[in-house]
């Protein structure tokens, strides 16, 4: 009789433990799934943001090209027209190279705009006045005293021999 009680108690304890494990899994599983979905959504947003930046840059460059062409047409005389065409072709090649550089989102000679920071974004002011945004799939800043600071992910050796 005593063995039967022990067996029933052990069985009851196993059922309780299994129930607890099931409850824990049911609580953790949605957060894991939603975390994966949020990561995928962030990656999609990053792609869209990069495409927008690329398109805005192309539009700005096209406007600059149109403004320069208009100025040159007004100021040039018939003799300068021949020279202007040669210069214009050279400028267009340089602008095309610049467009190619920008579509590759190569950030050079820039200054970060700290006031535009977000947890996973940095914004850079280019020499020509345009702004390039870099969007990351994870946080690169943390909030400290109301300001967003860079996350220091460098590794430092900090140990003692005993």
C-alpha positions, -999 to +999 in steps of 0.1 A: +000+000+000+028+024+009+046+017-024+013+024-043+011+058-026+047+066-035+041+056-071+010+078-073+029+107-057+058+103-082+033+101-111+016+133-098+049+151-095+059+141-130+026+154-143+030+187-124+066+191-137+055+184-173+027+210-169+051+236-157+075+229-186+045+232-211+035+265-196+070+279-198+074+268-234+040+284-243+052+317-227+086+317-244+076+305-279+056+336-290+083+360-280+109+339-300+086+339-330+078+376-328+115+384-323+123+367-356+094+385-373+106+419-360+141+412-372+128+404-407+107+435-407+137+456-396+158+442-425+130+450-450+128+486-436+166+489-439+164+479-476+136+504-483+154+532-464+186+526-484+166+527-516+150+559-506+184+575-498+197+563-531+168+577-550+169+611-531+206+614-539+201+607-576+173+633-577+194+659-559+223+653-583+200+656-613+187+689-600+222+702-595+230+691-631+200+709-644+209+741-625+245+740-638+233+735-673+209+765-671+237+787-657+261+777-684+235+784-712+229+819-699+265+829-694+282+813-724+287+830-757+290+812-791+328+808-788+325+794-753+298+769-764+323+746-779+345+747-748+315+744-726+304+712-743+338+696-737+337+707-700+301+695-697+310+660-709+338+659-684+315+671-656+288+645-665+314+618-663+324+630-629+288+633-618+281+597-631+311+585-610+297+604-580+263+588-585+280+554-588+298+561-555+267+572-538+246+543-549+272+521-533+266+542-502+303+550-497+304+575-469+336+596-472+347+629-457+316+632-436+305+645-403+279+626-382+247+646-373+244+635-337+210+652-332+195+629-359+206+597-342+182+569-335+188+536-317+198+519-349+206+548-373+234+573-379+231+603-403+261+618-420+265+653-437+284+650-470+307+677-484+281+686-510+254+692-483+235+660-488+227+637-459+233+599-460+216+577-434+231+544-423+205+520-409+216+489-389+197+458-381+205+461-345+210+490-320+243+510-323+233+536-297+220+535-262+202+562-242+221+579-214+208+610-196+184+617-225+211+615-252+219+586-275+255+575-271+276+551-293+277+515-281+313+506-275+317+471-288+355+469-287+371+442-267+395+450-238+417+427-220+409+430-183+422+402-162+447+394-134+470+365-128+465+348-095 
